[in-house]
Amino acid sequence: MPMTAHALPDAPCHLDGRWLPLNQAQVSVLDRGFLFGDGVYEVIPVYGGRLFRFDEHMARLAHSLDAVRIPNPHSRDGWLALLRELVARELAHSGQGDQLAYLQITRGVAPRSHPMPTGLTPTVFAMSQPHQPPGADQRREGIACVSARDFRWERGDIKTTSLLGGVMARQIAADHGAAETILLRDSGHGLTVTEGSSSNVWAVLDGALIGVPPSHHTLAGIRIELLRELCEEEGIACHLRPIAESELTIADEILISSAGREILPVTRLDGEPVGHGALRGKPGPVYARLHAAYERAKLEQSI
């Protein structure tokens, strides 16, 4: 049965300077975000009513806006004030202090034409929802992933609302009863990891955490720098370099990280258990240490 407007959440949202229930928010059918996916977005975790690594998210938002030539509609302090009010309104609505705050900026409203028009007023939308982090069973058992060729466009560094490639990639995992799709690109020297459909991918090799270096093909995940910091705190070697497809089959551990999933162990890939010996198919020690450090960071790095 199709979902009606009355079935949509009545949670608070912000749209172009107005606060209103989510099920009453509307945009023009000529908004370029609707017609072209011509916009960018951010998702910021909120813990105990406080925004996690806010400035890092604002830096990535500024990069995405600059890349697509949309003017930033707010200063850093303007975004902070807006998002803090959003979080407070959602807390009053749901009683939940742990949230995922979503903000989206599109180029604005104009007659349909491919070239980027100038002088438009960007459409600004923000909402937040209760955040349910991965459960104890996922942390204890890990998750299953599948791998696939990366068929998306060449500007994965822009956090754009044009997410059909990511949607199709995630559906590959869903069709196989898996939680995520690890995408592989031909680097000229064989297939290497780019990222997951909505996550960054890590491999543990000889006790060191290996992550994919920044490029136009991958999103600069906020957790990349975070995990590098946590590795330094924990005395775990961490390197950013290409990860070959063959290295996934011999890795001690595989992890994914994202705003919503935080950090999770991958214990099965393409139907085969990950790891070696007694820990084959189970979360490993590097994951355990990083998860504990991540939980501390959530308390220390939120504003």
N, C-alpha and C positions, 0 to 999 in steps of 0.2 A: 504494500500500500504506500503511495507517495506520501512523504512527510509534508505536512501543512505548516504554515507559519505559526499556528497555535502550538504545534508540537516542538518548535525550536526553543532553545533555552531563553529565559528572560533575564539572563545575567547582564550586568552592566557592561557597556562598551562606550568607546569614544569614536565619534565620526565627525571629522571636519569641525572641531571645536564644540561639539554638542555631546552631552552625556544622555544616553537613552538605552532602553532594553535591547538586547541583541536581536530579539525577534521583531523589532520595529526598525532596525537599521536598513537603509536602502541607498543604492548608488545608481547613477544614470547608466542606461544601457550603452551610452556612448563613452563611458569611462574606458580609457585605453587599457586599464588593468583587466577589464572584462573582455574587451575585444581582442587584445594582443598578448595578455600577460605582461604588459609593459609596466613593471613595477618591481620593487624589492621588499624584503621582509626580514625580520629578526625574531627569534624566540629566546627569551631570557628566563632562566630558572629563578624561582623565588623561594627562599627558605625562611620560614618563620616571619613572613611578611617583608623580607629584605631581598633586594636584587643581587644576584650572584654575578660577579665579575662584570659589572655594569659597564665600566669604561672600555673593556675589551670588546663588548658587544657594540658599543657606540662607534668604536674605530672601524669595525667590520661593516657596520651600516654605512658609515661615511664612504668607505671604499666602494661599496656596491652602488651607492647613489652617484658618486663621481664617475664610475665606469659607464653608467647608462645616461649620464647628463641630466639627472633630476636634481634640482636644488634641494638642499637639506632644509626642511621646513622649521626646524627647531635647533636651538643651541643645545649643548650638552646639558646645561642646567634646566632648559625648557623640557627636554625629554625626561630628565630625572623627576621633575615636578609632576609631569603628566603621568608617568608610569607609577610613581608612588601613590598618586590619587587613585589610579586604576586598581592597584593592588589593594588599597584600603577599601574601595567600593566592593571588590570581589570578596574580600574577607568578611565584610558586613553581610554580603549576600549569601555566601556559602559556609562561612565559619571556618574556611580552610586557609591557613597561612602559607602552606606549600603550594605554589602555583607555577604555571607556565604562562608568562606574559608574551603575547603575540602582537607585533606592530607591523603595519604594512603601509607603504607609500607608493602610489601609482603616479604616472605623469599627469593625470587629470582627464578632463572631459574635452573632447574635440570631435569634429566629423571624422569618419573613418578614412584614414590615409596612412600608408606605411611610414613615410618620413617623420622624424621627431619634430612636432610643432614646438615653437618657443612661446614663452609668455603665459603658459598655463599655470593654474593654481593646482599644486599636487593634492590628490585625495589622500587624507591621513586617517587611518583606521587602527584602533587598538582594542584588544580584548584580553582577558585572562581567564584561566580555568584551573580548577584544582589539579594538582600534580600528584599522580600516583607513581612513585618510582618503582623500578623493578622489584618484584617480590622475592621473598627468601628462597622460594623454589628455583627461580631463575639464577640466583646467585649461587645456590648450592649445586644445581645440576648443569648450569650453563645453557646456552641456546644453540640451535642448529642454524646453519647458514648454507646457502648455495652460492656457486660462482657463475658468472656470465660475462660475455663480452660487453664492454662499455660502448653503448650505441648512442650516448647523449652528445650534446653539442660541445664545442671547444672552450667554453667560458664557464667552467664549473666554479671558478673563483668568485663569481657574482651570485649573491644569494637572491636569485630572482623568483618571482611568483610564477614564472613559466616552468611548472614542475611536472609536465606530462612525462618527461623522460624518467624522472624519479618515481613517479607513480607506476609506470610500466615496469621499471626495474624491481620495485618492491612487490609487484604482483607476481613476478617470477617466483619469489620466495614463498608468497602465500599459496600459489598453486602447488608447491611442493611441501607444504606444511612446515615451512621454515620461517625464521624470524627476520632474516635480513639477506640481501643479495650483495655479495662482494664482487665488485666490478673490476674487470681486467682489460687493459689497453695494450695494443701492440706498440712497444717502445722502439722498435727497430732492432732490438736485441732479444726478442721474445716477448711474451706477455708479462706485464707487471701490474701490480695493484694500483688502482686509482683511489677508490673509496667505496663505502657502501651506498645503497640507494639514499640513505639519509643519516649516514654516520661516517666517522673516520675509522680506519682499520689499522690494527697494530699486530705485529708478530714478535714473539719472544724467541730469540735464537741464542743459544749458549749463555743464557742468563741476562742478555741485554734486550731492552725494549726497542724495537725498530718501527719507525713511523715513516709515512710517505712524505717527501719534501714538498714544499709549496710549489704550485705551478698553476697555469691557467686551467688545467684539467680538474683541479680539486679545490674544494672549499676550505678556506683557512679556519678550520674548526677551533673554537675557543678552547676546547679541551686539549688541543695539541700542545700549546704552551703550558697549560696547566699540568699536563702529565709530565712534561719535561721538568717542570719545577718540582713536582712530587717525586720524580725519580732522583733528582739531586738530593732532596731531603732524605730519601730512603737509601741512598747509596747504590742505586740501580743504574747501570750504564744505559744511556739512551742516545740513539742515533737516528737522524732523518736521512734516509737514502731509499732508492727504489727497492721494492720487495718483489722478487720474481715469483711467478706462479708456482714454480717448483719448490720455493722456500715455504710456501704454505703447507705443503705435504710433509715437511720435515720439522716444522716449528714445534718448539716445546709447548707454546701457548699461542692462541690467537685471541685478540680482544677487539671490541668495538667501543666507540665512545660517541656520545651525542648529548644535547641538552636534556632531552627527555629520558633517555636510557642511562645517562651518566656514564658508567663504565661497566661492561658486561663481558664474561668469558664465553668464547665460542668453543664448544666442546665437540661439535660434529660439523664437518664441512663436506658437502656433496655426498652425504650418507656415511662418511668415514669418520671414526673418532680422531680427535686432535691430540697430539702429544705422544708420550712414550712411557713404557713401563707401567708401574702401578698407578700413575696419574693419567694414563691414556684415557681420553674421553671424560676427564674431570677438570674442574678449575684448578689452576696451578698456583704456586707460591707467589709469583710476581703479581698476579691478579689480586691475591689476598692482601698483599702489602699495599698495593695502589688503591684498592677499595677502602681500606682503613684510612689511608692518607686523604683520600677524596672526601670521606665523611668529615674529617677534621677541617678540610678546606671550606666546606659548605658553611661551617660556623664562623670561620675567620675571614672569609673573602666576600661577604655579602654586606650591602649598605642599605 
